Amino acid sequence: MTPRVSGHAAHASYAPQEVVRWVPETVELPLISSVQMHTFSGELWDNVKVCRKSTRGPFVMPRGHVASDLVAIVLRSPEREDGHFGSDHVTHRGCRGSVNVLPAGMPYTYSCEGERETLHLSISGSVSGTAIALRPVFAAADPLIVSIGTALLGEATASTTDRLYGESLATALRAHLVRRYGAAGPVAPQPSSWMTRQQMQRVLDFIEANLAQNVALGEMAKVAGMSRTRFLSGFKRTTGMSPHRYLMDRRVERAKVLLADPELSLHEVAARLGYSEQASFSRVFRRITQITPGAYRTLYHR
């Protein structure tokens, strides 16, 4: 059934059959009978909180107001939905992979029937660090937001989290929301900034001195004297890779040096590079080198 949206959000309708192939397999999550929530620390994730909610049967939310800017990704659609969001009346059978954007302060009522599962990305404070409001959008096809949300949920359920990776995802989400869903309408992406040689050297020195630390994106941006968004795009434009990938590459290169010492166990090597679990270190090492740390050590000492 094609979604029916009344009000100014009607432009967000789309062909439901096109959505399924865009959604990563990792969003195939088991349905549960009660609400389940994963919440990230605002300090750790740049004020982006992630939660997964699942319900069965008739579900009613009385009138309220959206507490903070909210992105809701449909992971499993109910048989029927009916909601009033501001001046918009939305009634349809939701489609897996569709995205809803709800600005902070928007009044709403909502009800649904059947099994329902959603992934919520809530952004506290200004979405862009400045006074830029979002416009409400319903049943939009946005594979980038689905991908970012899935990756953040993966970080929530991982045994160990990567601060730089999580903050990079949160910053990318904020920038995308402003560009595509700003109240003034979609805007063209701003050109990436090159970093000066001095800025880049300061950042590279900082990374090298903190390979064993859970480095924050904000710390790198501060060293460069740039905002998080401009630093993220500027670093990638200058080096050809994201700050997170560069950090992983440098850790692997340092690991190769440490693995040359037969007196160090794999656990000790992992610990010296900031990994609380050897398995996490091994996964990163193998992903980048296509060989396990143990196999690399064996080859080195042949």
C-alpha positions in Angstrom: 0.0 0.0 0.0 1.3 3.4 -0.9 1.7 5.7 2.2 -0.9 8.5 2.4 0.4 11.7 3.9 -1.7 14.8 4.3 -0.1 18.3 4.9 3.1 19.7 3.6 5.0 16.4 4.0 3.4 14.8 1.0 6.5 15.3 -1.1 8.3 12.6 0.9 6.2 9.7 -0.4 8.0 7.0 -2.4 7.7 3.6 -4.0 7.9 1.1 -1.0 9.3 -1.8 -3.1 12.5 0.2 -3.7 13.4 0.3 0.0 14.1 -3.3 0.9 17.3 -3.6 -1.2 18.7 -0.4 0.4 18.6 -1.7 4.0 21.8 -3.5 5.2 21.3 -7.1 6.4 22.5 -6.0 9.9 19.1 -4.4 10.6 17.5 -7.9 10.6 16.9 -7.8 14.4 14.7 -10.3 16.3 11.4 -8.9 17.4 10.7 -8.8 21.2 7.5 -8.4 23.1 8.5 -5.4 25.2 10.3 -2.1 24.6 14.1 -2.5 24.4 16.4 0.4 24.5 20.1 1.0 23.9 21.2 4.5 24.9 24.6 6.0 24.1 26.2 8.6 26.4 25.8 12.1 25.0 29.4 12.9 25.8 30.7 9.8 24.0 28.5 10.2 20.9 28.3 13.9 20.3 24.8 14.2 21.9 23.4 11.6 19.5 21.5 8.9 21.4 20.4 5.6 19.8 17.6 3.3 20.9 15.8 0.3 19.3 12.1 -0.1 20.2 9.9 -3.1 19.5 6.2 -3.6 20.4 3.5 -6.2 19.7 -0.3 -5.7 19.5 -2.2 -2.4 19.7 0.1 0.4 20.7 -1.1 4.0 21.6 1.0 7.0 22.5 -1.1 9.9 23.9 -0.6 13.4 22.9 2.9 14.7 23.6 5.8 16.7 22.2 9.0 15.4 20.6 11.7 16.1 23.2 14.6 16.5 20.8 15.2 16.3 17.0 14.4 12.7 16.2 15.1 10.4 13.3 13.0 7.2 13.3 14.0 4.3 11.0 11.4 1.6 10.4 12.9 -1.8 10.9 9.7 -3.7 10.9 6.4 -2.2 9.9 3.0 -2.7 11.7 -0.2 -3.6 10.0 -1.6 -0.1 10.5 -0.3 3.2 11.7 -2.2 6.4 12.4 -0.5 9.6 13.7 -0.9 13.3 13.9 2.5 15.2 13.8 2.0 18.9 14.0 -0.2 19.8 11.0 0.4 16.5 9.3 -1.9 13.4 9.5 0.0 10.3 8.5 -1.9 7.1 8.0 -0.4 4.1 6.2 1.2 0.7 6.6 4.8 1.7 7.1 7.6 0.3 4.9 10.7 -1.3 6.1 13.7 1.0 5.7 11.7 4.2 5.5 12.9 7.3 7.5 10.9 9.8 9.5 12.4 13.1 10.7 10.6 14.8 13.6 11.8 18.3 14.8 12.1 19.0 18.5 8.9 20.4 20.1 6.6 18.9 17.4 3.2 17.9 19.0 2.1 14.4 18.2 -0.3 11.5 18.8 0.3 8.0 17.5 -1.2 4.5 17.4 -0.5 1.3 15.5 -1.6 -2.3 15.3 0.6 -5.4 14.9 4.3 -5.9 15.3 6.4 -2.8 15.1 10.2 -2.2 15.4 12.0 1.1 15.0 15.5 2.5 15.4 15.5 6.0 16.9 18.4 8.5 16.5 17.7 11.5 18.8 19.9 14.6 18.7 20.0 16.8 21.8 20.9 20.5 21.4 21.2 22.2 18.0 21.5 19.6 15.2 24.3 21.6 13.6 25.8 23.6 16.5 23.9 26.6 15.2 20.3 27.6 15.1 19.2 25.5 12.1 15.8 23.8 12.5 14.8 20.6 10.8 11.6 20.2 8.8 9.3 17.2 9.3 9.6 14.5 6.7 7.7 11.2 6.6 8.3 7.9 4.8 11.5 9.1 3.1 14.0 6.8 1.4 17.4 7.7 2.8 19.9 4.8 2.7 22.7 6.9 4.2 20.7 7.5 7.4 19.8 3.8 7.5 23.5 2.9 7.2 24.6 5.3 9.9 21.9 4.2 12.3 22.8 0.5 11.7 26.5 1.2 12.4 25.7 3.1 15.6 23.5 0.3 16.8 26.3 -2.1 16.0 28.6 0.0 18.3 26.0 -0.2 21.0 25.9 -3.9 21.0 29.6 -4.5 20.6 31.6 -5.7 23.6 33.9 -2.7 23.2 33.2 0.6 21.6 35.4 2.9 19.4 34.9 6.5 20.5 36.4 8.0 17.3 34.2 5.8 15.1 31.0 6.6 17.0 31.7 10.3 17.0 32.5 10.3 13.3 29.2 8.6 12.5 27.3 11.1 14.7 29.0 14.1 13.0 28.2 12.7 9.6 24.6 12.2 10.7 24.3 15.9 11.8 25.8 17.2 8.6 23.5 15.1 6.4 20.4 16.2 8.4 21.2 19.9 8.0 22.0 19.5 4.2 18.9 17.4 3.3 16.3 18.2 6.0 17.0 21.8 7.0 13.9 24.0 7.5 15.0 26.1 4.5 15.0 23.0 2.3 17.9 20.9 0.9 21.1 22.7 0.3 24.1 21.8 -1.8 27.0 20.3 0.2 29.8 22.8 1.0 33.1 22.1 -0.6 35.6 20.3 1.7 38.4 22.3 3.2 42.0 21.4 2.6 44.1 21.3 5.8 47.3 23.2 5.9 50.6 21.4 6.3 50.9 22.8 9.8 47.4 21.7 10.8 48.0 18.3 9.4 51.3 17.8 11.1 49.8 18.8 14.5 47.1 16.3 14.1 49.4 13.5 12.9 51.7 14.1 15.9 48.7 14.0 18.2 47.5 10.7 16.8 51.0 9.2 17.0 51.3 10.2 20.6 47.9 8.7 21.5 47.7 5.5 19.6 46.8 3.6 22.8 44.0 6.1 23.8 40.3 6.1 22.9 40.8 9.4 20.9 37.8 11.7 20.4 37.0 13.4 17.2 36.6 16.6 19.0 40.1 16.4 20.4 41.5 16.0 16.9 39.4 18.9 15.6 40.6 21.1 18.5 44.3 20.3 17.7 43.6 21.4 14.1 41.7 24.5 15.1 38.6 23.4 13.1 35.0 22.4 13.7 34.3 18.7 13.8 32.4 18.7 10.5 35.1 20.7 8.6 37.9 18.7 10.2 36.2 15.4 9.2 35.9 16.4 5.6 39.2 18.3 5.5 41.2 15.3 6.9 39.7 13.0 4.3 40.3 15.4 1.4 43.9 15.9 2.4 44.8 12.3 3.3 42.4 10.3 1.2 41.0 8.5 4.3 38.9 9.2 7.4 40.6 10.0 10.7 39.3 6.7 12.1 40.9 4.7 9.2 44.2 6.5 9.6 44.2 5.8 13.3 43.6 2.1 12.6 46.3 2.0 10.0 48.8 3.6 12.4 47.9 1.1 15.2 48.5 -1.8 12.8 51.9 -0.4 11.8 52.8 0.0 15.5 51.5 -3.6 16.1 53.9 -5.0 13.5 56.8 -3.5 15.4 55.6 -4.9 18.7 54.9 -8.3 17.2 58.6 -8.5 16.2 59.4 -8.8 20.0 58.8 -12.5 20.8 58.7 -11.7 24.5 55.4 -9.8 24.1 52.2 -11.9 24.1 49.4 -11.0 21.7 47.4 -9.8 24.7 50.2 -7.4 25.7 50.5 -6.1 22.2 46.7 -5.5 22.1 46.8 -3.7 25.4 49.7 -1.4 24.4 47.5 -0.3 21.5 44.5 0.5 23.6 42.5 -2.6 23.0 40.8 -4.1 26.1 40.2 -7.4 24.2 42.7 -9.3 22.1 39.8 -10.4 19.8 39.1 -6.8 18.9 42.7 -6.1 18.0 42.9 -9.3 15.9 39.8 -8.3 13.9 41.2 -4.9 13.1 44.7 -6.3 12.2 43.2 -9.0 10.0 40.8 -6.6 8.2 43.7 -4.3 7.2 46.5 -6.8 6.6 44.4 -9.9 5.5 46.4 -11.9 8.1 46.1 -12.6 11.8 48.6 -11.1 14.3 49.7 -14.6 15.2 50.3 -15.6 11.6 52.2 -12.3 10.9 54.5 -13.0 13.9 55.2 -16.6 12.6 56.1 -15.2 9.1 58.3 -12.5 10.6 60.4 -15.0 12.6 60.9 -17.5 9.8 
